[in-house]
Each structure stands twice: as C-alpha cells, then as structure tokens.
Amino acid sequence: MTAKILFHCWEFPPNGTGVGFYIEQMSSALTRAGCSCVIVTGKADGYPEEEQTAHGTVYRMYSREQIRSRRTRDAVLSIAQNHQVDWIEGADHLGECAGLLGVKRRPPVLLKIHTCNALRVLVRSQVLFPWQTAMVQLALWRNARQIAAEKPSIQGADWACTPSKRMREEVIRQGLRSSDHLGVVPNPVRLSNTEPENRETKEPLVLFVGRLDIGKGVSYLPGIMSRVRATVPNAVLEIAGGDSYARGLGSIRDWLSRRFGDGIGRVRFLGHLDSAGLDAAYRRAGVVVVPSRWDNFPGAVLEAMAHGKPVVASPHGGMPEMLEGTECPVADPETDAFGDALLNLLRNDAARRQAGLSAYRKAARCYTEESVAKQYLDFVQSCRQG
C-alpha cells in the first residue's frame, strides 16, 4: 500500500520533544516504504518556511500562539488539498486536530494518542504529595481551552491508534473512544545493522533519560541509588534531560539535588543532549532506568533497546509489553524490588550483557522503522475497508 500522508503537529524538530521525534522517524519510515509525506508544523528560528527533506515536504507555518487557530486549520486543509493527501495524522497533545474535525469536506483524520491532559492517568502521575492536588487542578483549569480541544479530537477522529495496548485500555476505560477503529501501532526506532558493541565504562553507570518531571518517576531516583550504593558504593547516576518546575516544589533539579544528600557527588546532571551526546550517554551506560509513575511508550526504552542496553522499568504504562520476551526486569519503583533488580544487573556482567542483547533483538523483531511502517499501513487499510 502506498499513500500520501500529511502530519500536522506543532512539535517537529527543532520544536518539542517526543512527539516531534516520532513524526520525524515515522515520516522517514513511510517515505522509504514508498509513501509521500507532508509535514505541517510550527515555525522555528533559522529554518525555512518550506523545505524538501528525507521526511518529505516540511511547511513551518505557524507560531505556538496560532495553534488551533482557524488560520492554521485552513492552511492545513489547503496544503492537504494541494498535495491530494489520503489522510491527515495528528496528535492528541495540544488538540490541534479538533478544528479539522468540524469540516465536512476533508481527508480522514487519524489521531495518534501519545498522552495528554485529557487522560486522567497522566494527571494523577503528576501528583506526588496530596497537597499538590489543588495546584494541579488549578493548572488544568488554566489549560482548559487546550484540554477542551484534546478530548474531542480523541473522540471525534475518524481513526485513532495508540503505541501500547495499555494506553488503548486506558482510552476505552475512560470512555474517550470505543474499540472501533482504535488500534495499536508501536513507535519505531532506528537500529544499526549489527548488534551493538559493549562500550560501557568500568565504573558502574546508571542512566536516566527524560525531562526532569514527577510523572517520569524522578522522585524515586534518590532512594533507588541509595539502595544500590549500599552494595556498590562507586555506582554513578547520569541524568540526561532538561529541568522542569513542579507545583510547590520549584526546580526539579534543585529539589532532587537536595534529596540526594551526600550521594549528590555520584550524580551527574547532563541537561538536554543533542543526538550525538545522547548516543554517547547510552553507549557508556551499564543499565538504563525508567521508573515512571506513568508512561505510554517511552522513547528512552526504545533507544536503550536499540543500543543493546538492559532496562529496569516501571510497570505503570506500556513498558511491560515493550520489554515482554526480553530479560529486562520490570519492577515497581515504590518498592525495594526496583533497586534490587538494578543491583542484580550491575553486579552480574553476563546477565547485564544478555539482558541488553535480548532487548536489542526484541527491537529488531518488533520496532524497526520498516516493521512499524507496515503495521501502520495495515491498520489504516483495515480502517478504510471497515
């Protein structure tokens, strides 16, 4: 099946993070599969408004303030008509496709459900202390217009898919969509042609990748590393990701630094890394940890798998199914089991290497760009026939 697809999302490099990176990889995979892709995204300093790339034709058309505006909607529909696209893919985050759904004469809209504030499970993951609940509710009230667009875009899209079965269950449980035309299509990851070489450092090195965010489980890191260092005192934690600010806590980096106490000397905050810096961080790591309070289909797990690195992951989200069939442990970060699983891998070279290879081989079976592009096109074909 070949097709013409338009991706519409403000997030696309250099704007945004995970969703934009997904669009970059997915459009590249579909282009290599023989499809034509068009990307309508946000403006970015230093980038042209229109350019031809390996991902297809990119139009950087609107500012963040123009998200969900009628002008942006009309520009998307005009470009879709000019390119005669077969469908438009949008994301739930920011509710950008809500305006398109009210237009009668348009291509079908496929919504990729990554995660958004319309999903209660994400909101709950941001509440670490009971006293934060009111602050989070206030923030949601201030974001009411965005949430009011996110929910109908999930409910009203012609087709929708999630990267994980767990997210699909959550969407149905919350009553946002029925099972009709709601599929599961994983996110892709780019793999090397050969199994990765082991380049980890001599010191026991643990890597966390992600924005410093309560939902990502950063609050568990001090306790996890304290348990590990009781047996492996020279263990080091590297944290690759930008800072954020939580209600009542302020800077998460500053808050975490205080919670590490005397162990802060064995913690390295790397900040936001470019692709080369992130690749180097994965290569030197011994184990990657993903202690999320909620995560749909985290890129950190995919990237670790692509680098042949073992992962210790939380059960709260899509991680168990991502790692199913591998030798990477899944454990609750609220319990000692998470730290113990990490410790077992750090102390056993053979088990660590085998877990990493099993993760790489799972990615090679299930999450390559070629495999995911086929799953994606098969899902759309089933929707069109249904």
Residue pairs with C-beta under 8 A, 6 or more apart in sequence:
1 377
1 378
1 380
1 381
2 33
2 34
2 35
2 36
3 30
3 35
3 36
3 86
3 87
3 377
3 380
4 35
4 36
4 37
4 38
4 83
4 84
4 85
4 86
5 27
5 30
5 35
5 36
5 37
5 38
5 85
5 86
5 87
5 88
5 89
6 37
6 38
6 39
6 40
6 76
6 79
6 80
6 83
6 85
6 87
6 88
6 89
6 107
7 23
7 26
7 27
7 37
7 38
7 39
7 40
7 41
7 88
7 89
7 90
8 39
8 40
8 41
8 76
8 88
8 89
8 90
8 96
8 97
8 100
9 16
9 19
9 20
9 23
9 41
9 90
9 91
9 93
9 94
9 96
10 16
10 41
10 42
10 62
10 64
10 67
10 94
10 96
11 17
11 19
11 20
11 23
11 41
11 42
11 91
11 93
11 94
12 20
12 23
12 24
12 39
12 41
12 42
12 58
13 20
13 21
13 24
14 44
14 47
15 41
15 42
15 44
17 211
18 114
18 299
19 91
19 93
19 114
20 41
21 299
22 112
22 114
22 187
22 299
23 39
23 41
23 55
24 55
25 187
25 188
25 189
25 190
25 369
26 187
26 188
26 369
26 372
26 373
26 376
27 37
27 39
27 55
27 56
28 54
28 55
28 369
29 188
29 369
29 370
29 372
29 373
30 37
30 373
30 376
30 377
31 37
31 54
31 55
31 56
32 369
32 370
32 373
33 370
33 373
33 374
33 377
35 373
35 377
36 56
36 83
37 55
37 56
37 57
38 56
38 57
38 58
38 59
38 79
38 80
38 83
38 85
39 55
39 56
39 57
39 58
39 59
40 59
40 61
40 75
40 76
40 79
41 58
41 59
41 60
41 61
42 60
42 61
42 62
42 63
42 64
42 67
43 49
43 60
43 61
43 62
43 63
44 60
47 60
48 60
49 59
49 60
49 61
50 57
50 58
50 59
50 60
51 57
51 58
52 58
57 83
59 75
59 79
61 72
61 75
61 76
62 69
62 71
62 72
62 75
66 72
67 94
67 96
68 94
68 95
68 96
68 98
68 99
68 145
68 149
69 99
70 99
72 96
72 99
73 99
73 100
73 103
76 88
76 100
77 100
77 103
77 106
80 88
80 106
80 107
85 107
86 107
86 108
87 107
87 108
87 109
87 110
87 158
87 159
87 380
88 97
88 100
88 106
88 107
88 108
88 109
88 110
89 109
89 110
89 111
89 112
90 96
90 97
90 100
90 109
90 110
90 111
90 112
90 153
90 157
91 97
91 111
91 112
91 113
91 114
92 111
92 112
92 113
92 114
92 115
92 116
92 118
92 150
92 153
92 154
93 114
93 115
93 116
93 150
94 116
94 146
94 149
94 150
95 116
95 146
95 147
95 148
95 149
95 150
95 151
95 152
95 153
96 149
96 153
97 109
97 111
97 153
97 157
98 149
98 150
98 152
98 153
98 156
99 149
100 106
100 109
101 109
101 152
101 153
101 156
101 157
108 158
108 159
108 383
108 384
109 157
109 158
109 159
110 157
110 158
110 159
110 160
110 161
110 380
110 383
111 153
111 154
111 157
111 159
111 160
111 161
112 160
112 161
112 162
112 163
112 185
113 154
113 160
113 161
113 162
113 167
113 171
113 296
114 163
114 296
114 297
115 122
115 167
115 294
115 296
116 122
116 147
116 150
116 154
117 123
117 140
117 143
117 146
117 147
117 150
118 147
118 150
118 151
118 154
118 176
119 170
119 171
119 174
119 176
120 174
121 170
121 294
122 215
122 294
123 136
123 140
124 294
125 214
125 215
125 292
125 293
125 294
125 316
126 132
126 136
126 213
126 214
126 215
126 246
127 133
127 136
127 214
128 214
128 219
128 246
128 249
129 248
131 248
132 246
132 247
132 248
135 247
135 248
136 247
139 247
140 147
151 176
154 160
154 171
154 176
154 177
155 176
155 177
158 181
158 383
159 181
159 182
159 183
159 379
159 380
159 383
160 171
160 177
160 181
160 182
160 183
161 182
161 183
161 184
161 185
161 376
161 379
162 168
162 171
162 182
162 183
162 184
162 185
162 296
162 297
163 184
163 185
163 186
163 187
163 296
163 297
163 318
164 184
164 186
164 296
164 297
164 317
164 318
164 321
164 322
165 184
165 318
165 321
166 296
166 317
166 318
166 320
166 321
167 296
167 297
167 317
167 318
168 182
168 183
168 184
171 177
171 182
172 178
172 179
172 182
180 386
181 383
181 386
183 379
183 382
183 383
185 372
185 375
185 376
185 379
186 297
186 322
186 366
186 367
186 372
186 375
187 297
187 299
187 302
187 367
187 372
188 367
188 368
188 369
188 371
188 372
188 373
189 299
189 302
189 303
189 305
189 306
189 363
189 367
189 368
189 369
190 306
190 368
190 369
191 306
191 360
191 363
191 364
191 368
192 306
195 308
195 357
195 360
195 361
196 283
196 306
196 307
196 308
196 360
198 308
198 353
198 356
199 283
199 284
200 283
200 284
200 285
200 286
201 284
201 286
203 234
203 235
203 236
204 232
204 234
204 235
204 236
204 286
204 346
205 235
205 236
205 238
205 284
205 285
205 286
205 287
206 225
206 228
206 235
206 236
206 237
206 238
206 285
206 286
206 287
206 288
206 289
206 342
206 346
207 237
207 238
207 240
207 281
207 282
207 285
207 287
207 288
207 289
207 304
207 309
208 218
208 221
208 237
208 238
208 239
208 240
208 241
208 288
208 289
208 290
208 291
208 300
209 240
209 241
209 278
209 281
209 282
209 288
209 299
209 300
209 303
209 304
210 216
210 218
210 240
210 241
210 290
210 298
210 300
211 241
211 242
211 244
212 218
212 239
212 241
212 242
212 243
212 244
212 252
212 253
212 256
213 244
213 246
213 252
214 246
214 249
214 252
214 293
215 292
215 293
215 294
215 295
216 241
216 291
216 292
216 293
216 295
217 290
217 291
217 292
217 293
217 314
217 333
218 239
218 252
218 256
218 291
219 256
219 259
220 291
220 333
220 334
220 338
221 237
221 239
221 256
221 260
221 289
221 291
222 256
222 259
222 260
222 261
222 263
223 339
224 289
224 291
224 333
224 338
224 339
224 342
225 235
225 237
225 260
225 263
225 266
225 267
225 339
226 263
227 336
227 339
227 340
227 343
228 235
228 339
228 342
228 343
228 346
229 235
229 263
229 266
231 343
231 347
232 343
232 346
232 347
234 266
235 266
235 346
236 266
236 267
236 268
237 266
237 267
237 268
238 267
238 268
238 270
238 281
238 285
239 256
239 267
239 268
239 269
239 270
240 270
240 271
240 272
240 273
240 277
240 278
240 281
241 270
241 271
241 272
242 271
242 272
243 251
243 252
243 253
243 271
244 252
245 251
245 252
246 252
246 255
249 255
253 269
257 264
257 267
257 269
260 267
270 277
270 281
273 281
278 303
279 307
282 288
282 303
282 304
282 307
282 309
283 307
285 304
285 309
286 309
286 310
286 345
286 346
286 352
287 309
287 310
287 311
287 312
287 342
287 345
287 346
287 352
288 300
288 301
288 304
288 309
288 310
288 311
288 312
289 311
289 312
289 313
289 338
289 342
290 298
290 300
290 301
290 304
290 311
290 312
290 313
290 314
290 319
291 312
291 313
291 314
291 333
291 338
292 298
292 313
292 314
292 316
292 317
292 319
292 333
293 314
293 316
294 316
294 317
295 314
295 316
295 317
295 318
295 319
296 317
296 318
297 317
297 318
297 322
298 317
298 318
298 319
301 311
301 313
301 319
301 322
301 323
302 322
302 363
302 367
304 310
304 311
304 359
305 311
305 322
305 326
305 359
305 360
305 362
305 363
305 367
306 360
306 363
307 356
307 360
308 356
308 357
308 359
308 360
309 356
309 359
310 327
310 328
310 345
310 352
310 355
310 356
310 359
311 319
311 323
311 328
311 355
311 359
312 328
312 329
312 330
312 331
312 338
312 341
312 342
312 345
313 319
313 320
313 322
313 323
313 328
313 329
313 330
313 331
314 330
314 331
314 332
314 333
314 338
315 330
315 331
315 332
319 330
320 330
322 362
323 330
323 359
323 362
324 362
325 358
325 362
326 355
326 358
326 359
326 361
326 362
327 351
327 354
327 355
327 358
327 359
328 355
328 358
328 359
329 341
329 344
329 345
329 355
331 337
331 338
331 340
331 341
332 338
344 351
345 351
345 352
345 355
346 352
365 371
